[in-house]
Amino acid sequence: MQKQTRDSGRKTRHHPGRWALIAVALLVAAGVAWQYLGLPGMQKGVAARSQLAVSATPVQATTVTTRDIPVFLNGLGTVQATNSVLVRSRVDGQIEKVAFEEGQIVRQGDLLVQIDPAPFQATLDQATAKLAQDQASLLNAKQDLQRTATLAKQGDATQQLFDQRTATVAQLTAQIQADQAAIESAKVQLAYTTIRSPLTGRAGFRLVDPGNIVHANDQNGILTITQLTPISVIFTAPEGQLPSISAALKSGPLQVTALTSDGKRTLAHGTLSLVDNQVDAASGTIRLKASFDNADNALWPGLSVTTRLLISTIKNAVAVPDVAVQRGPNGLFAFVINKDGKAELRSVDIGPIEDGWAVVEHGLAPGERVVTAGQYRLQPATLVEVLPGNSQSMSSNMTGEP
């Protein structure tokens, strides 16, 4: 029993030694693993971060150029028909025929409506018969006057009788003139029963039907005819632009472009035809009128449009795409790519901006390269890499826009 106890104590004293050896072996293995696995990985990560730090920032760029820049005055306008006529009847009567279709183009002189002419024809016939009757009476009165004049010379007729028959001839002569006037009036009234188009234009809604009775004092009328070719656009401009417009008019007619109300699609090209004779003091604007051929009927009366009045053209202007110009706390600037391929922040002064082009008055020179997309990632002296492609699409990709 005593021997067994001594053997157990011996075993207990040797057990910590074995665990120490195992711990040392594990530490050695971990060191080897760190030497062959951890260190190269860390070195690779450091190298990757170092390579990322010196990599170029992708941007898009363009070259500063010289070009002619048109200067436009933009505004809002409304299309107005050159002529618009509400056709009414000038006589009372019943409609026999409607000779037009709603919406069709009618020519000047085309038949529109026929009113029953019978009552007016009867009036004309009556006036014609009255003229014939009075002409016969005048002939008889002239013969009586001639006989009375012969008898008066022979002393067989009194002077009073001669004067009476002379007055009768004059009276009948005046009556004949009245009859002729009545005939002309009847002819005019008869002509009014045939209603023809006073101009060439497009017919609107038909307001009467065959069989309706129309009157000369009807306010609704029969139809409206609108002239579409040519057509006008009325628009306004700030009163401060009046001197520029007046100066430009001295060189000839000014071109006006009419676009859709959102300004995305061109509808027609025309010329400025009128500058109003006074400024609207309430709004501080001047009214202008432009005339358009409108051969394709792209403009319609009442349509709201955007107008662009060409004031002048800047010749050989230093210009860049407007996307190259950025606004900062110190004003406008652009990133210029220098000879080392790095971004250089350059303050610029900009003039008119038209059709995506900005006129550079100071700060850039023709031939320099400016960044047009990716500016938000740049700082002065940042190394850049110029990528090909559309600057707008790249800008959308860089900003995460669809």
SULSUL-V499821 format. One record per residue. RES is the residue in one small letter. SS is DSSP state (H for helix, E for strand, - for the rest). D_LAST is the distance of its C-alpha to the last C-alpha in whole Angstrom. Layout:
# SULSUL-V499821
<<RES	SS	D_LAST> <RES	SS	D_LAST>>
This chain:
# SULSUL-V499821
<<m	-	89> <q	H	89> <k	H	88> <q	H	85> <t	H	84> <r	H	84> <d	H	82> <s	H	80> <g	H	80> <r	H	79> <k	H	76> <t	H	75> <r	H	75> <h	H	74> <h	H	70> <p	H	68> <g	H	69> <r	H	67> <w	H	64> <a	H	64> <l	H	64> <i	H	61> <a	H	59> <v	H	60> <a	H	59> <l	H	55> <l	H	55> <v	H	56> <a	H	53> <a	H	51> <g	H	51> <v	H	51> <a	H	48> <w	H	47> <q	H	48> <y	H	47> <l	H	43> <g	H	42> <l	H	43> <p	H	41> <g	H	38> <m	H	38> <q	H	39> <k	H	36> <g	H	33> <v	H	35> <a	H	35> <a	H	31> <r	H	30> <s	H	32> <q	H	30> <l	H	27> <a	H	29> <v	H	30> <s	-	27> <a	-	25> <t	E	21> <p	E	19> <v	E	18> <q	E	18> <a	E	21> <t	E	23> <t	E	27> <v	-	28> <t	E	30> <t	E	33> <r	E	32> <d	E	33> <i	E	31> <p	E	32> <v	E	32> <f	E	31> <l	E	32> <n	E	29> <g	E	31> <l	E	31> <g	E	33> <t	E	35> <v	E	36> <q	E	40> <a	E	43> <t	-	45> <n	-	48> <s	E	48> <v	E	51> <l	E	52> <v	E	55> <r	-	58> <s	-	61> <r	-	64> <v	-	67> <d	-	67> <g	E	67> <q	E	66> <i	E	63> <e	E	64> <k	E	61> <v	E	57> <a	-	57> <f	-	53> <e	-	50> <e	-	47> <g	-	44> <q	-	46> <i	E	47> <v	E	50> <r	-	52> <q	-	55> <g	-	58> <d	-	57> <l	E	59> <l	E	57> <v	E	59> <q	E	63> <i	E	65> <d	-	69> <p	-	71> <a	H	74> <p	H	75> <f	H	74> <q	H	76> <a	H	79> <t	H	79> <l	H	79> <d	H	82> <q	H	84> <a	H	83> <t	H	85> <a	H	88> <k	H	89> <l	H	88> <a	H	91> <q	H	93> <d	H	93> <q	H	94> <a	H	97> <s	H	98> <l	H	98> <l	H	100> <n	H	102> <a	H	102> <k	H	103> <q	H	106> <d	H	107> <l	H	107> <q	H	108> <r	H	111> <t	H	112> <a	H	112> <t	H	114> <l	H	117> <a	H	116> <k	H	117> <q	H	120> <g	-	121> <d	-	120> <a	-	117> <t	-	116> <q	H	114> <q	H	112> <l	H	111> <f	H	110> <d	H	107> <q	H	106> <r	H	105> <t	H	104> <a	H	101> <t	H	101> <v	H	100> <a	H	97> <q	H	96> <l	H	95> <t	H	93> <a	H	91> <q	H	91> <i	H	89> <q	H	87> <a	H	86> <d	H	85> <q	H	83> <a	H	81> <a	H	81> <i	H	80> <e	H	77> <s	H	76> <a	H	76> <k	H	74> <v	H	71> <q	H	71> <l	H	71> <a	H	69> <y	-	66> <t	-	66> <t	E	64> <i	E	61> <r	E	59> <s	-	55> <p	-	56> <l	-	53> <t	-	50> <g	E	47> <r	E	45> <a	E	47> <g	-	46> <f	-	47> <r	-	50> <l	-	52> <v	-	56> <d	-	57> <p	-	60> <g	-	63> <n	-	62> <i	E	64> <v	E	63> <h	-	64> <a	-	64> <n	-	63> <d	-	60> <q	-	57> <n	-	54> <g	-	55> <i	-	55> <l	E	51> <t	E	49> <i	E	48> <t	E	46> <q	-	45> <l	-	42> <t	-	43> <p	-	43> <i	E	41> <s	E	40> <v	E	37> <i	E	38> <f	E	36> <t	E	37> <a	E	37> <p	E	37> <e	H	41> <g	H	40> <q	H	39> <l	H	42> <p	H	44> <s	H	41> <i	H	41> <s	H	45> <a	H	45> <a	H	43> <l	H	45> <k	-	48> <s	-	46> <g	-	46> <p	-	44> <l	-	40> <q	E	37> <v	E	35> <t	E	32> <a	E	31> <l	E	27> <t	-	25> <s	-	25> <d	-	21> <g	-	22> <k	-	20> <r	-	23> <t	E	26> <l	E	29> <a	E	32> <h	E	34> <g	E	37> <t	E	40> <l	E	41> <s	E	44> <l	E	45> <v	E	45> <d	E	46> <n	E	50> <q	E	49> <v	E	46> <d	E	45> <a	-	46> <a	-	44> <s	-	40> <g	-	41> <t	E	40> <i	E	42> <r	E	41> <l	E	41> <k	E	41> <a	E	40> <s	E	41> <f	E	39> <d	-	41> <n	-	38> <a	-	39> <d	-	37> <n	-	37> <a	-	33> <l	-	34> <w	-	36> <p	-	38> <g	-	36> <l	-	33> <s	E	31> <v	E	29> <t	E	28> <t	E	30> <r	E	30> <l	E	34> <l	E	34> <i	E	37> <s	E	37> <t	E	36> <i	E	36> <k	E	37> <n	E	36> <a	E	34> <v	E	32> <a	E	29> <v	E	25> <p	E	22> <d	H	21> <v	H	18> <a	H	21> <v	-	22> <q	E	22> <r	E	23> <g	E	25> <p	-	28> <n	-	31> <g	E	29> <l	E	27> <f	E	27> <a	E	25> <f	E	25> <v	E	27> <i	E	28> <n	-	31> <k	-	34> <d	-	33> <g	-	29> <k	E	29> <a	E	27> <e	E	29> <l	E	28> <r	E	30> <s	E	31> <v	-	30> <d	E	32> <i	E	30> <g	E	31> <p	E	30> <i	E	26> <e	E	26> <d	-	23> <g	-	21> <w	E	24> <a	E	26> <v	E	29> <v	E	31> <e	E	34> <h	E	35> <g	-	33> <l	-	32> <a	-	34> <p	-	33> <g	-	32> <e	-	31> <r	E	27> <v	E	25> <v	E	21> <t	E	18> <a	E	15> <g	-	16> <q	H	18> <y	H	17> <r	H	19> <l	-	22> <q	-	25> <p	-	29> <a	-	30> <t	-	27> <l	E	27> <v	E	24> <e	E	23> <v	E	22> <l	-	20> <p	-	19> <g	-	17> <n	-	15> <s	H	14> <q	H	11> <s	H	9> <m	H	11> <s	H	10> <s	H	7> <n	H	7> <m	H	10> <t	H	9> <g	-	7> <e	-	4> <p	-	0>>
